């Protein structure tokens, strides 16, 4: 053990790394964007703001974003 290394910090870092790996594996399923991807951040932003808009405003916003993304497929 090194003099300036705290064993609990090492364990916490290992646990965080494994948690991130498990989350990445879970998100490989279709329809779930990777963590911190543009799509994941956009979906989170949309979900937090959706309550501020009338349904007539919020539905076209996400529909148009989806259409632009998948237009080339």
PDB file of N, CA, C and O in Angstrom:
ATOM      1  N   UNK A   1       0.850  -1.181   0.000  1.00  0.00           N
ATOM      2  CA  UNK A   1       0.000   0.000   0.000  1.00  0.00           C
ATOM      3  C   UNK A   1       0.894   1.242   0.000  1.00  0.00           C
ATOM      4  O   UNK A   1       1.860   1.335   0.758  1.00  0.00           O
ATOM      5  N   UNK A   2       0.552   2.173  -0.853  1.00  0.00           N
ATOM      6  CA  UNK A   2       1.319   3.412  -0.924  1.00  0.00           C
ATOM      7  C   UNK A   2       0.967   4.309   0.258  1.00  0.00           C
ATOM      8  O   UNK A   2      -0.111   4.186   0.840  1.00  0.00           O
ATOM      9  N   UNK A   3       1.863   5.194   0.601  1.00  0.00           N
ATOM     10  CA  UNK A   3       1.671   6.060   1.763  1.00  0.00           C
ATOM     11  C   UNK A   3       0.502   7.029   1.587  1.00  0.00           C
ATOM     12  O   UNK A   3      -0.207   7.317   2.551  1.00  0.00           O
ATOM     13  N   UNK A   4       0.290   7.537   0.362  1.00  0.00           N
ATOM     14  CA  UNK A   4      -0.752   8.544   0.150  1.00  0.00           C
ATOM     15  C   UNK A   4      -2.037   7.972  -0.437  1.00  0.00           C
ATOM     16  O   UNK A   4      -2.872   8.727  -0.934  1.00  0.00           O
ATOM     17  N   UNK A   5      -2.209   6.666  -0.389  1.00  0.00           N
ATOM     18  CA  UNK A   5      -3.380   6.031  -0.982  1.00  0.00           C
ATOM     19  C   UNK A   5      -4.336   5.589   0.126  1.00  0.00           C
ATOM     20  O   UNK A   5      -3.957   4.860   1.043  1.00  0.00           O
ATOM     21  N   UNK A   6      -5.571   6.043   0.018  1.00  0.00           N
ATOM     22  CA  UNK A   6      -6.603   5.656   0.972  1.00  0.00           C
ATOM     23  C   UNK A   6      -7.357   4.450   0.396  1.00  0.00           C
ATOM     24  O   UNK A   6      -7.955   4.561  -0.674  1.00  0.00           O
ATOM     25  N   UNK A   7      -7.339   3.322   1.074  1.00  0.00           N
ATOM     26  CA  UNK A   7      -8.007   2.126   0.547  1.00  0.00           C
ATOM     27  C   UNK A   7      -9.498   2.333   0.275  1.00  0.00           C
ATOM     28  O   UNK A   7     -10.035   1.756  -0.670  1.00  0.00           O
ATOM     29  N   UNK A   8     -10.162   3.136   1.078  1.00  0.00           N
ATOM     30  CA  UNK A   8     -11.592   3.358   0.849  1.00  0.00           C
ATOM     31  C   UNK A   8     -11.827   4.146  -0.448  1.00  0.00           C
ATOM     32  O   UNK A   8     -12.829   3.927  -1.128  1.00  0.00           O
ATOM     33  N   UNK A   9     -10.918   5.052  -0.790  1.00  0.00           N
ATOM     34  CA  UNK A   9     -11.039   5.785  -2.055  1.00  0.00           C
ATOM     35  C   UNK A   9     -10.879   4.844  -3.239  1.00  0.00           C
ATOM     36  O   UNK A   9     -11.567   4.990  -4.249  1.00  0.00           O
ATOM     37  N   UNK A  10      -9.982   3.887  -3.119  1.00  0.00           N
ATOM     38  CA  UNK A  10      -9.777   2.899  -4.187  1.00  0.00           C
ATOM     39  C   UNK A  10     -11.033   2.048  -4.360  1.00  0.00           C
ATOM     40  O   UNK A  10     -11.470   1.804  -5.484  1.00  0.00           O
ATOM     41  N   UNK A  11     -11.611   1.598  -3.247  1.00  0.00           N
ATOM     42  CA  UNK A  11     -12.835   0.794  -3.314  1.00  0.00           C
ATOM     43  C   UNK A  11     -13.981   1.592  -3.918  1.00  0.00           C
ATOM     44  O   UNK A  11     -14.739   1.062  -4.731  1.00  0.00           O
ATOM     45  N   UNK A  12     -14.120   2.861  -3.533  1.00  0.00           N
ATOM     46  CA  UNK A  12     -15.183   3.705  -4.082  1.00  0.00           C
ATOM     47  C   UNK A  12     -15.018   3.893  -5.586  1.00  0.00           C
ATOM     48  O   UNK A  12     -15.998   3.849  -6.330  1.00  0.00           O
ATOM     49  N   UNK A  13     -13.789   4.102  -6.033  1.00  0.00           N
ATOM     50  CA  UNK A  13     -13.526   4.277  -7.463  1.00  0.00           C
ATOM     51  C   UNK A  13     -13.843   2.994  -8.229  1.00  0.00           C
ATOM     52  O   UNK A  13     -14.420   3.044  -9.316  1.00  0.00           O
ATOM     53  N   UNK A  14     -13.467   1.849  -7.666  1.00  0.00           N
ATOM     54  CA  UNK A  14     -13.766   0.559  -8.299  1.00  0.00           C
ATOM     55  C   UNK A  14     -15.276   0.335  -8.384  1.00  0.00           C
ATOM     56  O   UNK A  14     -15.787  -0.121  -9.407  1.00  0.00           O
ATOM     57  N   UNK A  15     -15.971   0.653  -7.317  1.00  0.00           N
ATOM     58  CA  UNK A  15     -17.423   0.471  -7.297  1.00  0.00           C
ATOM     59  C   UNK A  15     -18.084   1.373  -8.338  1.00  0.00           C
ATOM     60  O   UNK A  15     -18.989   0.932  -9.046  1.00  0.00           O
ATOM     61  N   UNK A  16     -17.647   2.624  -8.441  1.00  0.00           N
ATOM     62  CA  UNK A  16     -18.207   3.546  -9.431  1.00  0.00           C
ATOM     63  C   UNK A  16     -17.943   3.048 -10.846  1.00  0.00           C
ATOM     64  O   UNK A  16     -18.809   3.142 -11.717  1.00  0.00           O
ATOM     65  N   UNK A  17     -16.754   2.522 -11.069  1.00  0.00           N
ATOM     66  CA  UNK A  17     -16.397   1.993 -12.394  1.00  0.00           C
ATOM     67  C   UNK A  17     -17.300   0.825 -12.767  1.00  0.00           C
ATOM     68  O   UNK A  17     -17.795   0.763 -13.892  1.00  0.00           O
ATOM     69  N   UNK A  18     -17.522  -0.100 -11.840  1.00  0.00           N
ATOM     70  CA  UNK A  18     -18.372  -1.260 -12.107  1.00  0.00           C
ATOM     71  C   UNK A  18     -19.828  -0.848 -12.290  1.00  0.00           C
ATOM     72  O   UNK A  18     -20.535  -1.421 -13.118  1.00  0.00           O
ATOM     73  N   UNK A  19     -20.276   0.132 -11.530  1.00  0.00           N
ATOM     74  CA  UNK A  19     -21.637   0.632 -11.684  1.00  0.00           C
ATOM     75  C   UNK A  19     -21.819   1.237 -13.069  1.00  0.00           C
ATOM     76  O   UNK A  19     -22.838   0.996 -13.717  1.00  0.00           O
ATOM     77  N   UNK A  20     -20.856   2.012 -13.528  1.00  0.00           N
ATOM     78  CA  UNK A  20     -20.918   2.604 -14.871  1.00  0.00           C
ATOM     79  C   UNK A  20     -20.922   1.525 -15.946  1.00  0.00           C
ATOM     80  O   UNK A  20     -21.649   1.639 -16.933  1.00  0.00           O
ATOM     81  N   UNK A  21     -20.122   0.485 -15.766  1.00  0.00           N
ATOM     82  CA  UNK A  21     -20.078  -0.604 -16.741  1.00  0.00           C
ATOM     83  C   UNK A  21     -21.407  -1.348 -16.803  1.00  0.00           C
ATOM     84  O   UNK A  21     -21.872  -1.692 -17.889  1.00  0.00           O
ATOM     85  N   UNK A  22     -22.022  -1.599 -15.647  1.00  0.00           N
ATOM     86  CA  UNK A  22     -23.322  -2.276 -15.621  1.00  0.00           C
ATOM     87  C   UNK A  22     -24.387  -1.424 -16.297  1.00  0.00           C
ATOM     88  O   UNK A  22     -25.226  -1.946 -17.030  1.00  0.00           O
ATOM     89  N   UNK A  23     -24.359  -0.114 -16.055  1.00  0.00           N
ATOM     90  CA  UNK A  23     -25.326   0.787 -16.680  1.00  0.00           C
ATOM     91  C   UNK A  23     -25.138   0.814 -18.195  1.00  0.00           C
ATOM     92  O   UNK A  23     -26.120   0.834 -18.937  1.00  0.00           O
ATOM     93  N   UNK A  24     -23.903   0.814 -18.657  1.00  0.00           N
ATOM     94  CA  UNK A  24     -23.629   0.795 -20.096  1.00  0.00           C
ATOM     95  C   UNK A  24     -24.149  -0.500 -20.720  1.00  0.00           C
ATOM     96  O   UNK A  24     -24.712  -0.475 -21.814  1.00  0.00           O
ATOM     97  N   UNK A  25     -23.967  -1.622 -20.039  1.00  0.00           N
ATOM     98  CA  UNK A  25     -24.478  -2.900 -20.537  1.00  0.00           C
ATOM     99  C   UNK A  25     -26.003  -2.894 -20.603  1.00  0.00           C
ATOM    100  O   UNK A  25     -26.589  -3.389 -21.566  1.00  0.00           O
ATOM    101  N   UNK A  26     -26.636  -2.339 -19.586  1.00  0.00           N
ATOM    102  CA  UNK A  26     -28.102  -2.282 -19.555  1.00  0.00           C
ATOM    103  C   UNK A  26     -28.638  -1.428 -20.698  1.00  0.00           C
ATOM    104  O   UNK A  26     -29.688  -1.738 -21.260  1.00  0.00           O
ATOM    105  N   UNK A  27     -27.937  -0.367 -21.043  1.00  0.00           N
ATOM    106  CA  UNK A  27     -28.387   0.562 -22.074  1.00  0.00           C
ATOM    107  C   UNK A  27     -28.127   0.079 -23.494  1.00  0.00           C
ATOM    108  O   UNK A  27     -28.529   0.739 -24.452  1.00  0.00           O
ATOM    109  N   UNK A  28     -27.464  -1.059 -23.643  1.00  0.00           N
ATOM    110  CA  UNK A  28     -27.248  -1.594 -24.980  1.00  0.00           C
ATOM    111  C   UNK A  28     -28.546  -2.060 -25.622  1.00  0.00           C
ATOM    112  O   UNK A  28     -28.604  -2.246 -26.838  1.00  0.00           O
ATOM    113  N   UNK A  29     -29.591  -2.252 -24.817  1.00  0.00           N
ATOM    114  CA  UNK A  29     -30.883  -2.652 -25.362  1.00  0.00           C
ATOM    115  C   UNK A  29     -31.373  -1.582 -26.330  1.00  0.00           C
ATOM    116  O   UNK A  29     -31.082  -0.400 -26.146  1.00  0.00           O
ATOM    117  N   UNK A  30     -32.104  -1.980 -27.343  1.00  0.00           N
ATOM    118  CA  UNK A  30     -32.608  -0.994 -28.316  1.00  0.00           C
ATOM    119  C   UNK A  30     -33.471   0.072 -27.659  1.00  0.00           C
ATOM    120  O   UNK A  30     -34.280  -0.214 -26.776  1.00  0.00           O
ATOM    121  N   UNK A  31     -33.286   1.278 -28.099  1.00  0.00           N
ATOM    122  CA  UNK A  31     -34.117   2.381 -27.623  1.00  0.00           C
ATOM    123  C   UNK A  31     -33.572   3.117 -26.423  1.00  0.00           C
ATOM    124  O   UNK A  31     -34.152   4.123 -26.013  1.00  0.00           O
ATOM    125  N   UNK A  32     -32.483   2.655 -25.844  1.00  0.00           N
ATOM    126  CA  UNK A  32     -31.919   3.345 -24.692  1.00  0.00           C
ATOM    127  C   UNK A  32     -30.576   3.939 -25.110  1.00  0.00           C
ATOM    128  O   UNK A  32     -29.631   3.196 -25.375  1.00  0.00           O
ATOM    129  N   UNK A  33     -30.479   5.264 -25.173  1.00  0.00           N
ATOM    130  CA  UNK A  33     -29.222   5.878 -25.617  1.00  0.00           C
ATOM    131  C   UNK A  33     -28.123   5.738 -24.566  1.00  0.00           C
ATOM    132  O   UNK A  33     -28.416   5.627 -23.375  1.00  0.00           O
ATOM    133  N   UNK A  34     -26.873   5.742 -24.993  1.00  0.00           N
ATOM    134  CA  UNK A  34     -25.753   5.666 -24.042  1.00  0.00           C
ATOM    135  C   UNK A  34     -25.762   6.857 -23.075  1.00  0.00           C
ATOM    136  O   UNK A  34     -26.259   7.934 -23.403  1.00  0.00           O
ATOM    137  N   UNK A  35     -25.214   6.645 -21.902  1.00  0.00           N
ATOM    138  CA  UNK A  35     -25.129   7.703 -20.895  1.00  0.00           C
ATOM    139  C   UNK A  35     -24.322   8.869 -21.465  1.00  0.00           C
ATOM    140  O   UNK A  35     -23.311   8.659 -22.135  1.00  0.00           O
ATOM    141  N   UNK A  36     -24.763  10.079 -21.200  1.00  0.00           N
ATOM    142  CA  UNK A  36     -24.109  11.315 -21.621  1.00  0.00           C
ATOM    143  C   UNK A  36     -24.030  11.494 -23.132  1.00  0.00           C
ATOM    144  O   UNK A  36     -23.277  12.343 -23.609  1.00  0.00           O
ATOM    145  N   UNK A  37     -24.786  10.717 -23.889  1.00  0.00           N
ATOM    146  CA  UNK A  37     -24.856  10.956 -25.330  1.00  0.00           C
ATOM    147  C   UNK A  37     -25.781  12.157 -25.554  1.00  0.00           C
ATOM    148  O   UNK A  37     -26.533  12.545 -24.660  1.00  0.00           O
ATOM    149  N   UNK A  38     -25.720  12.724 -26.727  1.00  0.00           N
ATOM    150  CA  UNK A  38     -26.587  13.862 -27.022  1.00  0.00           C
ATOM    151  C   UNK A  38     -28.048  13.479 -26.855  1.00  0.00           C
ATOM    152  O   UNK A  38     -28.834  14.243 -26.296  1.00  0.00           O
ATOM    153  N   UNK A  39     -28.413  12.292 -27.341  1.00  0.00           N
ATOM    154  CA  UNK A  39     -29.802  11.866 -27.247  1.00  0.00           C
ATOM    155  C   UNK A  39     -30.247  11.715 -25.798  1.00  0.00           C
ATOM    156  O   UNK A  39     -31.354  12.124 -25.448  1.00  0.00           O
ATOM    157  N   UNK A  40     -29.403  11.136 -24.953  1.00  0.00           N
ATOM    158  CA  UNK A  40     -29.762  10.958 -23.543  1.00  0.00           C
ATOM    159  C   UNK A  40     -29.963  12.301 -22.853  1.00  0.00           C
ATOM    160  O   UNK A  40     -30.906  12.478 -22.082  1.00  0.00           O
ATOM    161  N   UNK A  41     -29.071  13.244 -23.136  1.00  0.00           N
ATOM    162  CA  UNK A  41     -29.186  14.572 -22.533  1.00  0.00           C
ATOM    163  C   UNK A  41     -30.432  15.280 -23.061  1.00  0.00           C
ATOM    164  O   UNK A  41     -31.139  15.936 -22.296  1.00  0.00           O
ATOM    165  N   UNK A  42     -30.710  15.153 -24.362  1.00  0.00           N
ATOM    166  CA  UNK A  42     -31.895  15.779 -24.952  1.00  0.00           C
ATOM    167  C   UNK A  42     -33.173  15.196 -24.358  1.00  0.00           C
ATOM    168  O   UNK A  42     -34.110  15.930 -24.046  1.00  0.00           O
ATOM    169  N   UNK A  43     -33.205  13.883 -24.206  1.00  0.00           N
ATOM    170  CA  UNK A  43     -34.403  13.262 -23.611  1.00  0.00           C
ATOM    171  C   UNK A  43     -34.608  13.716 -22.162  1.00  0.00           C
ATOM    172  O   UNK A  43     -35.737  13.982 -21.750  1.00  0.00           O
ATOM    173  N   UNK A  44     -33.535  13.802 -21.402  1.00  0.00           N
ATOM    174  CA  UNK A  44     -33.637  14.265 -20.017  1.00  0.00           C
ATOM    175  C   UNK A  44     -34.140  15.704 -19.972  1.00  0.00           C
ATOM    176  O   UNK A  44     -35.009  16.041 -19.168  1.00  0.00           O
ATOM    177  N   UNK A  45     -33.588  16.550 -20.841  1.00  0.00           N
ATOM    178  CA  UNK A  45     -34.019  17.947 -20.903  1.00  0.00           C
ATOM    179  C   UNK A  45     -35.496  18.022 -21.270  1.00  0.00           C
ATOM    180  O   UNK A  45     -36.252  18.778 -20.659  1.00  0.00           O
ATOM    181  N   UNK A  46     -35.904  17.253 -22.253  1.00  0.00           N
ATOM    182  CA  UNK A  46     -37.296  17.253 -22.696  1.00  0.00           C
ATOM    183  C   UNK A  46     -38.232  16.829 -21.567  1.00  0.00           C
ATOM    184  O   UNK A  46     -39.270  17.453 -21.346  1.00  0.00           O
ATOM    185  N   UNK A  47     -37.858  15.764 -20.853  1.00  0.00           N
ATOM    186  CA  UNK A  47     -38.707  15.280 -19.767  1.00  0.00           C
ATOM    187  C   UNK A  47     -38.831  16.302 -18.638  1.00  0.00           C
ATOM    188  O   UNK A  47     -39.897  16.428 -18.036  1.00  0.00           O
ATOM    189  N   UNK A  48     -37.753  17.032 -18.343  1.00  0.00           N
ATOM    190  CA  UNK A  48     -37.843  18.021 -17.257  1.00  0.00           C
ATOM    191  C   UNK A  48     -38.635  19.247 -17.676  1.00  0.00           C
ATOM    192  O   UNK A  48     -39.250  19.896 -16.830  1.00  0.00           O
ATOM    193  N   UNK A  49     -38.636  19.579 -18.952  1.00  0.00           N
ATOM    194  CA  UNK A  49     -39.343  20.775 -19.443  1.00  0.00           C
ATOM    195  C   UNK A  49     -40.756  20.499 -19.923  1.00  0.00           C
ATOM    196  O   UNK A  49     -41.553  21.427 -20.058  1.00  0.00           O
ATOM    197  N   UNK A  50     -41.078  19.257 -20.179  1.00  0.00           N
ATOM    198  CA  UNK A  50     -42.360  18.912 -20.784  1.00  0.00           C
ATOM    199  C   UNK A  50     -43.554  19.424 -19.988  1.00  0.00           C
ATOM    200  O   UNK A  50     -44.563  19.809 -20.578  1.00  0.00           O
ATOM    201  N   UNK A  51     -43.461  19.437 -18.679  1.00  0.00           N
ATOM    202  CA  UNK A  51     -44.567  19.903 -17.851  1.00  0.00           C
ATOM    203  C   UNK A  51     -44.840  21.395 -17.978  1.00  0.00           C
ATOM    204  O   UNK A  51     -45.919  21.859 -17.610  1.00  0.00           O
ATOM    205  N   UNK A  52     -43.884  22.147 -18.489  1.00  0.00           N
ATOM    206  CA  UNK A  52     -44.043  23.590 -18.657  1.00  0.00           C
ATOM    207  C   UNK A  52     -44.814  23.952 -19.926  1.00  0.00           C
ATOM    208  O   UNK A  52     -45.271  25.085 -20.077  1.00  0.00           O
ATOM    209  N   UNK A  53     -44.955  22.990 -20.833  1.00  0.00           N
ATOM    210  CA  UNK A  53     -45.580  23.258 -22.111  1.00  0.00           C
ATOM    211  C   UNK A  53     -46.955  22.609 -22.203  1.00  0.00           C
ATOM    212  O   UNK A  53     -47.250  21.626 -21.523  1.00  0.00           O
ATOM    213  N   UNK A  54     -47.774  23.180 -23.051  1.00  0.00           N
ATOM    214  CA  UNK A  54     -49.055  22.555 -23.363  1.00  0.00           C
ATOM    215  C   UNK A  54     -48.764  21.317 -24.215  1.00  0.00           C
ATOM    216  O   UNK A  54     -47.782  21.300 -24.957  1.00  0.00           O
ATOM    217  N   UNK A  55     -49.609  20.276 -24.117  1.00  0.00           N
ATOM    218  CA  UNK A  55     -49.374  19.067 -24.919  1.00  0.00           C
ATOM    219  C   UNK A  55     -49.244  19.358 -26.419  1.00  0.00           C
ATOM    220  O   UNK A  55     -48.508  18.682 -27.138  1.00  0.00           O
ATOM    221  N   UNK A  56     -49.959  20.355 -26.860  1.00  0.00           N
ATOM    222  CA  UNK A  56     -49.908  20.718 -28.283  1.00  0.00           C
ATOM    223  C   UNK A  56     -48.515  21.238 -28.669  1.00  0.00           C
ATOM    224  O   UNK A  56     -48.127  21.154 -29.834  1.00  0.00           O
ATOM    225  N   UNK A  57     -47.771  21.769 -27.708  1.00  0.00           N
ATOM    226  CA  UNK A  57     -46.424  22.257 -27.985  1.00  0.00           C
ATOM    227  C   UNK A  57     -45.377  21.155 -27.831  1.00  0.00           C
ATOM    228  O   UNK A  57     -44.452  21.056 -28.637  1.00  0.00           O
ATOM    229  N   UNK A  58     -45.523  20.333 -26.803  1.00  0.00           N
ATOM    230  CA  UNK A  58     -44.468  19.369 -26.495  1.00  0.00           C
ATOM    231  C   UNK A  58     -44.434  18.182 -27.452  1.00  0.00           C
ATOM    232  O   UNK A  58     -43.351  17.697 -27.781  1.00  0.00           O
ATOM    233  N   UNK A  59     -45.571  17.712 -27.897  1.00  0.00           N
ATOM    234  CA  UNK A  59     -45.585  16.543 -28.790  1.00  0.00           C
ATOM    235  C   UNK A  59     -44.870  16.822 -30.110  1.00  0.00           C
ATOM    236  O   UNK A  59     -44.029  16.019 -30.514  1.00  0.00           O
ATOM    237  N   UNK A  60     -45.166  17.920 -30.797  1.00  0.00           N
ATOM    238  CA  UNK A  60     -44.468  18.169 -32.065  1.00  0.00           C
ATOM    239  C   UNK A  60     -42.958  18.356 -31.882  1.00  0.00           C
ATOM    240  O   UNK A  60     -42.185  18.013 -32.777  1.00  0.00           O
ATOM    241  N   UNK A  61     -42.537  18.886 -30.752  1.00  0.00           N
ATOM    242  CA  UNK A  61     -41.116  19.117 -30.524  1.00  0.00           C
ATOM    243  C   UNK A  61     -40.340  17.804 -30.589  1.00  0.00           C
ATOM    244  O   UNK A  61     -39.347  17.709 -31.309  1.00  0.00           O
ATOM    245  N   UNK A  62     -40.785  16.791 -29.842  1.00  0.00           N
ATOM    246  CA  UNK A  62     -40.063  15.527 -29.847  1.00  0.00           C
ATOM    247  C   UNK A  62     -40.295  14.764 -31.154  1.00  0.00           C
ATOM    248  O   UNK A  62     -39.382  14.103 -31.647  1.00  0.00           O
ATOM    249  N   UNK A  63     -41.481  14.845 -31.711  1.00  0.00           N
ATOM    250  CA  UNK A  63     -41.759  14.169 -32.978  1.00  0.00           C
ATOM    251  C   UNK A  63     -40.852  14.704 -34.073  1.00  0.00           C
ATOM    252  O   UNK A  63     -40.313  13.925 -34.859  1.00  0.00           O
ATOM    253  N   UNK A  64     -40.673  16.005 -34.142  1.00  0.00           N
ATOM    254  CA  UNK A  64     -39.807  16.599 -35.155  1.00  0.00           C
ATOM    255  C   UNK A  64     -38.348  16.228 -34.920  1.00  0.00           C
ATOM    256  O   UNK A  64     -37.619  15.973 -35.878  1.00  0.00           O
ATOM    257  N   UNK A  65     -37.917  16.194 -33.686  1.00  0.00           N
ATOM    258  CA  UNK A  65     -36.540  15.819 -33.373  1.00  0.00           C
ATOM    259  C   UNK A  65     -36.294  14.371 -33.786  1.00  0.00           C
ATOM    260  O   UNK A  65     -35.236  14.049 -34.328  1.00  0.00           O
ATOM    261  N   UNK A  66     -37.254  13.510 -33.535  1.00  0.00           N
ATOM    262  CA  UNK A  66     -37.126  12.101 -33.911  1.00  0.00           C
ATOM    263  C   UNK A  66     -37.081  11.963 -35.427  1.00  0.00           C
ATOM    264  O   UNK A  66     -36.283  11.197 -35.967  1.00  0.00           O
ATOM    265  N   UNK A  67     -37.939  12.708 -36.107  1.00  0.00           N
ATOM    266  CA  UNK A  67     -38.002  12.651 -37.563  1.00  0.00           C
ATOM    267  C   UNK A  67     -36.679  13.090 -38.190  1.00  0.00           C
ATOM    268  O   UNK A  67     -36.221  12.478 -39.155  1.00  0.00           O
ATOM    269  N   UNK A  68     -36.064  14.138 -37.656  1.00  0.00           N
ATOM    270  CA  UNK A  68     -34.790  14.632 -38.179  1.00  0.00           C
ATOM    271  C   UNK A  68     -33.705  13.584 -37.971  1.00  0.00           C
ATOM    272  O   UNK A  68     -32.884  13.360 -38.861  1.00  0.00           O
ATOM    273  N   UNK A  69     -33.692  12.948 -36.823  1.00  0.00           N
ATOM    274  CA  UNK A  69     -32.637  11.968 -36.523  1.00  0.00           C
ATOM    275  C   UNK A  69     -32.719  10.745 -37.409  1.00  0.00           C
ATOM    276  O   UNK A  69     -31.693  10.247 -37.872  1.00  0.00           O
ATOM    277  N   UNK A  70     -33.930  10.247 -37.654  1.00  0.00           N
ATOM    278  CA  UNK A  70     -34.091   8.996 -38.372  1.00  0.00           C
ATOM    279  C   UNK A  70     -34.501   9.190 -39.834  1.00  0.00           C
ATOM    280  O   UNK A  70     -34.889   8.224 -40.492  1.00  0.00           O
ATOM    281  N   UNK A  71     -34.425  10.370 -40.331  1.00  0.00           N
ATOM    282  CA  UNK A  71     -34.837  10.667 -41.699  1.00  0.00           C
ATOM    283  C   UNK A  71     -34.010   9.866 -42.706  1.00  0.00           C
ATOM    284  O   UNK A  71     -34.538   9.465 -43.743  1.00  0.00           O
ATOM    285  N   UNK A  72     -32.754   9.629 -42.433  1.00  0.00           N
ATOM    286  CA  UNK A  72     -31.857   8.974 -43.382  1.00  0.00           C
ATOM    287  C   UNK A  72     -31.975   7.454 -43.397  1.00  0.00           C
ATOM    288  O   UNK A  72     -31.401   6.800 -44.268  1.00  0.00           O
ATOM    289  N   UNK A  73     -32.705   6.888 -42.455  1.00  0.00           N
ATOM    290  CA  UNK A  73     -32.778   5.416 -42.385  1.00  0.00           C
ATOM    291  C   UNK A  73     -33.692   4.824 -43.417  1.00  0.00           C
ATOM    292  O   UNK A  73     -33.850   3.605 -43.475  1.00  0.00           O
TER     293      UNK A  73
END
